[in-house]
Amino acid sequence: MYAIVDIAGQQFKVEKNKAIFVHRLDSEEGSAIEFNKVLLIDNDGQINIGVPIIEGAAISAKVISHVKGDKVRVFKKKRRKGYQKLSGHRQQFSQIMVEDIRF
């Protein structure tokens, strides 16, 4: 059984007792959260598709931790001008554990 859910503007495929990384959420570590924008549910071959969401369906999850992703280096250069600039960015993620899929 899996579901496609919209979390912070992105779509994720979630399964029960699986951990996923999503963009940073405004929740404490260890707190329970619920997502109501469920787009699709597959229950052992029986597929329910929402128009655009499934009414009454919800995903309950628990925030495990807040982490930073790998560093992405941004290098800018203009040839023959002596201009070089190096900067980096680390995206912040939240790791969540899906506890239940209700429909």
N, C-alpha and C positions, 0 to 999 in steps of 0.2 A: 504494500500500500504506500503510495506516495501522493504528494500534492504539489502544485505550482502556486506559489504565494508571492504577493507583491510586498516587499519590505524596503521601505525608504526609497521608493521609485525604481527599484530593480526587481526582476523576477528570479526566484530561486526554486529549485526542485528540492523538496524536503521529504525526509522519511523519519519515521519514529525511531528514537534513540540514536540519531546521527547528529554530529556536530558540524556546523557550517560557520564560515566567516562572513559577516555582513559589515556594511559601513557603520561607523561608530554610533551607538544608540545612547540616548540620555537616560540610562538605567544603571542602578548600582550592580556590582558583581553579586551574584547569588539571588537576585530578584527575579520574580516570575513576570513574564510579559505575554501578551496575546496579540495575534495578528488576525484581522478580520477580512482582509482583501485576498480571499482564496479564489484563484482563477480556474483551477482544474483539480479534480480528485480522481485517482485511479484506485479502485478497491477491488483487487484481484481480477482485473479484466473488465470490470464494470466502470465505465468512464462517465463522470459528471462534468459538464462544461458550463461555466457560468456565463451570463450575458449581462455585463462583463464580469460580475462576481457571483459566487454562489451564496445565496441568502442563508443565513444561519450557520454557515461553516466557519470554523476558527482553528487556528493553530496555537497551541500553548507551548511556550518555550521558557528556558531558564538561561540567564546570562552567566556564562562560565568565567570569562575574563575579558579585559580590554588589552589589546596588543597593538604594536606597530608593524607594518609590513616592511618588505625589503626596500632599501634605498634606491630611488630612481635618480640618476644623475642627468642633469640638463646642461649641455655644453653648447654655447653659442660662439660663433666666430665669423668675422668678416675678413676675407682674405686680402692681403696686401695693405691692410689698414692698421694692424697691430691691436685689433680689438678681440679679446677673448673673455668669456665669462663662464664660470662653472658654478652651478648651484645644485642643490639636492632636495629631495622631498621624500618623506616617509608617511604613507597613508595610515590613518588610524582605523583599526577594525575592532569589532566586538565578536567574540566567539560565543555562539549560542548552541544549546542542546535542545532539540525538539523532543518534547515529552508526550504530546498527544495531538492527534488530528481528529477533529470532530466535524460531523456533517449531518 
